[in-house]
Amino acid sequence: MTIATIAQVILVMLLWAACFPLITAGLEFAPHLTFAALRAILAGLTLTVLAFALRRPLPKERRVWAMVTIVGLGATSLGFLGMFHAAEFVSPGIATVIANTQPLLAAVLAGIVLNERLTARGKAGLILGFVGILVITSPRLFSGGQDNYILGVAYILLAALGITVSNVLIKRIAGNVDALMAMGLQMLIGSIPLVFGAWAMEDPTTIQWSFTFIGALVGLSLFGSALVYWLWCSVLEKVPLNRANAFSFLIPIFGLTMGALFYGETLGWPQLVGIALTILGVGLVTRHGTRPGDVGIKAPR
């Protein structure tokens, strides 16, 4: 990976980490699914309008459309559903650990679908990264006081599974479709179940339109969704999924850093040790941790 690509991946993880405080801020003013649907629609429209303005091509083959649809249902429908609901039921420590099983799940699926094989160094790096997350979150893993714990875990697993499948398929189509068009379409497709869910189970008219809510919505949609997925798809055109996905372990580190800088949270020795282990694990994966196979499909641009 070049320095520019590494910087691009780190920016993706930093923007993803910034989503969590924005979601928390916005949920005070809007129902969960309504907020999630608005995020997906605004992000999807931004990318597709830009793609059409730049005369980017639509996907041409049916199987490409099918994969874009599955990405939308996984990354946007299931991913947003899990992220917006899990915080109600599960402590942040448990949520972080379960969510960060995604790179491990993706490594298994990538070996089957993409023929990406981890080296011994890569396997050790993924395990070490996950151990680092366990150490970071250990003080809060069993903080207690959580209702409907099993439901919360189910939401997180649902999101992790949706994102895992989507990441593999994004890698599958990366380089064969335009990134702006594909990511915009997948978010618009993924917004459809969220819209139906919001109208069926919530009252979207209860949104309290305020500068705080609009700021959270715009930040999540334009930076935490549209920009992030365009960058992520662009990265996967050049980098094996397992190598790029290992950087996902940095998301809790960025979250802790934001908490220390903006919310006065302190970092104890478990966090510092966990951060060191996680960075070491990411380094092992990114430096000759994968043996990329023959990936991608031959679809016309």
N, C-alpha and C positions, 0 to 999 in steps of 0.2 A: 504494500500500500504506500502511495506517495504521501508526502506531508500534507498536500492540499486535500487529498481524499480523507485522510485521518481527521483533519480539521473539519471537513464537511460532516463526517459521521459524528464527531463530538458535538457539533452545533445541533444536529438532529436530536441527540440525547439530552442536551441542555434545554432545548425547546420542549421536548416531551416532559422533562422534569418540571418545567414551569407551568404545565397544564394543571397539575394537582391543586396548587393554591388558587388558580383562576376558577377551577370548577367549584371549590369550596366557597369562594366569594360569590359566584353567580347563583349557587343553589339557595341562597337566602332570599332570592327575588323571583325564582321561577321553579315550577315543577321539574322533576328529574328528566323525564323523557322529552318534555317540551324543550328544555334547554339543550338536550343532546341533539334533537332533531334540527333546531335552529342552527346549531354549530355545524352540523353536517351539510345542511342546505346552503348556508352562506359560503362555506369552504368549497363545496362542489361547484357552485355557480361561479365563484371567483376564478377557479382553474379552467372550467370549460369555456367561459366567456373569453378569457385570455387566450386559450388554445384556438378558438375560432377566429379571434382577431388576428392571430399570428398565422392563420391558415394551416394549422396543424391537422394531419389526417385523422379521420376516425378509424377505429379498428375495422378490418375487412373480413376476417374469418370468424365463423361461428364459434369455434373453440376458443378463440381469443376473447370474444364477447362473453362466453360462458365463464372463463377464468376471471375476467374483470368483475362480473356479477358476483362470483363467489368471494372475491376479495372484498367487495362492498358489503356483503352480508356478514363476512367474518370480521374485518378490521373496523368497519363503521357500525353496523347494526349490533353485533355481539360485543365488540370492543367498547363502544360507547355505553351500551346498556350496563355492562359489568362495571366500568369505571364510575359511572354516575350513581349507581345503586349500592355498591359494596361498602362504601364509607359509612353507611347507616348501621351496618351490622358487625363489622370486623375491625379490630384495632389496626392502626397503621403498620405495626410491626408484622403481624400475620399477613396483612394485605401485601406488603412489600415482598415478603419471602415467597408467597404463592405466585404473585405476578411475575417474579423473576425466575420461575421455572420455565418461562417461555423460551429462552435460548436453548435450554436442555431439550425441551420437546421439539423445537425446530431442528436441532442437530440430528435427532432420530429421523424425522420426516424428510429432511434434506438428503440424508443418506439414501433413502428409498426413492424419492422422486427426482432429485437432482444429481444423484451419484456423487455428492460431496462427502468425502471421507475424512474424518478427523484423524490426525496423527496422534501418537501417544502424548506429545506435548499439548496438542489441542484439547484432548480429553481431560488432561490434568488441569489445563487452564480453565475450562468450563466448570469443573468441580471446585477448583479453588475460588473462582469468582462467586459461585453460589455459597460456599462456606463463608466468604467475606460478607455476603448479605446477611447470612444467619448471625454472624458475630455483631454486625452493625445493629441489627434489630433485636438482639437478644434481651436487652433490658425491657422491651415492650411486648415481647412475644406473648406473654401470658398475663397481660395487664388486667384482664377480667372486666366485668361490668358490661359485657356485650350481649345484647339480646339477639335471638335468631341467628346464632353463630353459623350454623350449617348453611342457612340461606346465603349469608354473606360470602362464605367460602365458595359456594356454588356459583355466585355471580362472578367472582374473581377467576375461577377456573374456566367459566364460560368465555370470559374476555380473553384469557390467556390462550385458550384453544382457538378462538376465532382469529386472533392476531398471529398465532403460529401458522395456521393454514394459509392465511393471507400473505405472510412474509414469504413462504415457499412459492406461492403462485406469482407474487410480484417479481421474485427472482426469475421465475420461469418465463415471464413475458417481457422482462426488462431488456431493452435493446431491440425488441421486435414491435413495440408500439410506442407512440409518443408519450412521454412521461406526464406532461401537462394534461393531455386529453384523457389518458387512462385513469389517472388519480382523480381527476375531476368527475369522471363518469362513475367511478366506483363509490365516491362519496354521495353522489346524487342517488344512485341505486340503493346504497345502504341507508339513506335517509327515509326511504319509503316505509319500511317496517316501523321505524321510530315514530313517524308521523301518525300512522294508524294506531300504534300503541298509545301515543299521547292523547289522541282524540277519544280512544276507548276507555282509558283508565285515569285520565287527568282532565283538568279544566285549563286549557291553554290561555284562557282570557284572564287568569289570575296573575299573569306576569306583572311584576312591578317594574316598570321601565324607569330606570335611574341611570345616572352617569356610571355608577359602579357596575351595574349589570351590563350596560352597553359596552363598557371597557373590557369586562371579562369575556363577553361574547365575541367581540371583534378580535381580541387577543388570541382566544382559543381557535377561532375559525381561520383567521388569516395566517397566524404564525404557528399555532400549535397543531394545525391540521393541513391547510393548503400548502404552506411553505415546507412543512416537515415531510409530507408524503411526496412532494415533488423532489426534494433533496434525497429522500430515502430511495425512491425508484431510480434516480440518477446514479446513486452510489452502487446499487445492486447491478447496474449495467457493467460495472468494472470489477466488482469485488465479490468473492464467494460469500454466500449468505452467512455461514457459520462465523467467518472472520468478522464481518460487519456486525452481526447480531451480538457478538461477545461484548460490544460496547454498551449494550443495554444494561449491563451490571453497573454502569456509571450513573444511571438515573437516580438511584437512592443517594449516591454521594452528592450529586448536584442538589438534590432536595434538602439534604442535611446542611449543605453550605448556604443555601438560600434561607433556611431557617435560622442559621447563626447570624447571617448578615442583616436580615430584615425583621426577624421576629424575636431576636434576643435569646435563641436557644443555644445551649452549650453542648459541646462535644466531649464525651468522656473517653476513657481508654478503650472501651469496646468499639466505639465508632472509629477511633483512630487506627486500631489494629485491623478492623474490618475493611477500612478504606485501603490500607496497605495491601492486604490479601487480594482484594478485588482488582486493584490496579495491576498487581503481579499476574493475576489470572488472565486479565485482558491482554496483557503483554505476551503471555505464552501463546494465546490463540492467534493473535495478529502476526506473530513472527513464526511463520512456517508451521502453523497449527492445523492447516487443512490441505487436503489434496483435491483440488477442484476437478470435477468430472466434466463430461460433455453435457452442458446445460443449454436451455433455451429451446424455442421452437422456431421453425422457419416460416414466419409470417411476414407478409410484405409490409413495409413501412407506409 
